[in-house]
């Protein structure tokens, strides 16, 4: 899987900012990634969000839902462990 640098910019219709952390792995058919988004401009300014993204094996973001197979959980968990702010936000989601 191609390494994607962080932070890096993102832009959505409702706001833009920086991807602060990313936990991604190379899956079988795609590369699933969880991204910590920090909105700096737009209606979401000052907020953080988690984007669940799927990348092609060539490194392009795909326009489809993210599906993570349970056999990929351990590898993705290790990547999330390297992203403490993302992990803290995910913890808030599931606790």
C-alpha positions as CSV (number, residue, x, y, z in Angstrom):
1,X,0.0,0.0,0.0
2,X,1.4,3.4,-0.9
3,X,2.2,5.5,2.2
4,X,0.1,8.6,2.5
5,X,1.7,11.5,4.4
6,X,-0.1,13.1,7.3
7,X,-1.1,15.8,7.9
8,X,-2.5,16.5,4.5
9,X,-5.4,18.5,3.2
10,X,-8.9,17.3,2.6
11,X,-11.9,19.2,1.1
12,X,-15.6,18.3,1.4
13,X,-18.6,20.4,0.4
14,X,-19.3,21.3,4.1
15,X,-15.8,22.1,5.1
16,X,-12.1,21.5,4.6
17,X,-9.0,21.0,6.8
18,X,-6.3,18.5,7.6
19,X,-6.2,14.7,7.9
20,X,-4.2,14.5,11.2
21,X,-3.9,10.8,11.5
22,X,-4.6,7.8,9.4
23,X,-4.7,4.1,10.2
24,X,-4.7,2.0,7.0
25,X,-3.8,-1.5,5.9
26,X,-3.5,-3.3,2.6
27,X,-6.6,-5.6,2.2
28,X,-7.3,-8.2,-0.4
29,X,-9.3,-6.1,-2.8
30,X,-8.7,-2.6,-1.5
31,X,-6.9,-0.7,1.3
32,X,-9.2,0.2,4.2
33,X,-8.3,3.3,6.1
34,X,-9.7,5.3,9.1
35,X,-8.8,9.0,9.1
36,X,-9.0,11.7,11.8
37,X,-10.3,14.8,10.0
38,X,-9.8,18.2,11.6
39,X,-12.1,20.9,10.0
40,X,-10.4,24.3,9.7
41,X,-12.9,26.0,7.3
42,X,-16.6,25.8,6.5
43,X,-19.7,25.0,8.5
44,X,-17.9,22.2,10.5
45,X,-14.9,24.5,11.4
46,X,-13.4,23.5,14.8
47,X,-14.9,19.9,14.7
48,X,-13.2,16.6,14.3
49,X,-14.6,13.6,12.5
50,X,-13.6,10.1,11.5
51,X,-13.7,9.1,7.8
52,X,-14.0,5.5,6.9
53,X,-12.3,5.3,3.5
54,X,-11.5,2.6,1.0
55,X,-8.5,3.1,-1.3
56,X,-7.7,1.1,-4.5
57,X,-4.5,-0.9,-4.5
58,X,-3.1,1.9,-6.6
59,X,-3.7,4.4,-3.8
60,X,-6.8,6.2,-5.2
61,X,-9.8,6.8,-2.8
62,X,-12.7,4.7,-4.0
63,X,-16.3,5.9,-4.2
64,X,-17.8,2.9,-2.4
65,X,-18.5,1.8,1.2
66,X,-15.6,0.6,3.4
67,X,-15.9,-3.1,4.2
68,X,-13.4,-4.5,6.6
69,X,-13.1,-8.3,6.8
70,X,-12.7,-9.7,10.3
71,X,-9.3,-11.3,9.2
72,X,-8.1,-7.7,8.8
73,X,-9.0,-6.6,12.3
74,X,-5.7,-7.4,14.0
75,X,-3.6,-5.5,11.4
76,X,-6.0,-2.5,11.4
77,X,-6.0,-2.5,15.3
78,X,-2.1,-2.3,15.2
79,X,-2.3,0.7,12.9
80,X,-5.0,2.4,15.1
81,X,-2.6,1.9,18.1
82,X,-0.1,4.2,16.2
83,X,-2.8,7.0,15.9
84,X,-3.6,8.0,19.5
85,X,-6.0,10.8,18.7
86,X,-7.9,8.7,16.2
87,X,-8.0,5.8,18.8
88,X,-9.4,8.2,21.5
89,X,-12.2,9.4,19.2
90,X,-13.1,5.8,18.2
91,X,-13.1,4.8,21.9
92,X,-15.7,7.6,22.4
93,X,-17.8,6.0,19.6
94,X,-17.9,2.6,21.1
95,X,-18.0,3.2,24.9
